[in-house]
Structure formats: C-alpha cells, structure tokens
Amino acid sequence: MDLGAVLIAMAGVAGTLGAALLTQRGAERAKRRELEMAQAFEEARLHRELRRGCYAELHRDARQFATALSRHLYVLRDRTADTDDIQALEDTKDRYRDRWSEALMIAPDTVVLPGAEVNGALNRTYGQVERLEQGTSRPGESVAAAAEAQHALWGLIEALREAMRHDLGVAGPLPRWHSTERDRLARGQRELSASEES
C-alpha cells in the first residue's frame, strides 16, 4: 500500500470526523443559547406577571386607603370615632403598607418615585386625621384641611397608576397635561406639609 494514499485516507477520515465534531459543538452551542433565551424570556414573563399582580393590588389598596381616610373624616365631622371606625382605618392602612413594601422590592424607579409621592401624601394625610381624632391637631389642621389633602391624593394615585401601566407596557405615551397636573398636586402636598411643620 502506498504511504501517500494512507495519509490521504487518514486526512479524509480526520476531516470528516472533525467536521462532524464541529457541527455537533455548534449545534450544542445553538441549543444552549436557545435554552438560555427561552429561560430569560420566561423569567421576564414571570417578573412582569409578578409586577402586574403587585401593581393591581397596590393601586386598589392605595385607593381604599384614600377612601378610608375620607370615610374617617366624615365620622370625625359627625361624631366621635369608635373602636370599629378606628380599626377599619388601621386595617386599610396596614394592607396598603404591606403592598407598598412589596412594590419597593420589585418595581423600577419609574414606578417607585410616583409611588413614594403617593405614600408620603397618604401618610401625611393619615397623620393629620389621627391628630384630629386624638384632639392634638397642629395649627392650621382642621377637618376641612384634611379633606383637601385627602382629595389631592386622587391625582397622585392616578399618576402612580399611569407609571405602573407604562412599566407593564399597556399604556400609550403620557398626555402632556399629566406631568403638569401631577406637579401641581405634588406642590400642593408639599405646601400642606410645610404648613403642618411650621
């Protein structure tokens, strides 16, 4: 047998085996990339579903807290709050607080920032209502002033809702009036806070 023919045959076999091995490795890499992409897509989908559920509950609980503050103000206007009235407000506040704590762990800054405005306004209004209930109100605090602060909550809650909808990709571009109205409401809340502190 000719040594050259043997070498050529061996080179052919090695080339064929090498090509098969490279093809197999390429296919394995492509499959691994495909699996990684599928896993990343599934993780993103699950995270989005988690945010969607949290946002729906946060929005509901913020609205319920604002409504409970309004109801409590009506009670304070008409009579002394009893244990059931106080407990109803506390339960609503606690549910909201738990949902806000959850949102802080999963929401991006574009949601946390307007959420922090809502949280601050809710807590300031709650503090004012509590002081009115306990007879320890500060200068300038009254049921009417607390009612104004409570009414201003709705615009901030709406801004939070829009931020959450944008994060989930279910809202169109923000209307131009939106940020102007939110800024006006936030400015009113800051002014109210400043008057409470002085």
Buried (B, 14 or more C-beta within 10 A) or exposed (E): EEEEEEEEEEEEEEEEEEEEEEEEEEEEEEEEEEEEEEEEEEEEEEEEEEBBEBBBBBBEBBBBBBBBBBBBBEBBEEEEBEEEBBEBBEEBBEBBBEBBEBBBEBBEEEBBEBBBBBBBBBBBBBBBBBBBBEEEBBEEBEBEBBBEBBBBBBBBBBBBBBBBBBBBEEEEEBEEEBEEBBEEBBEBBBEBBEEBEE
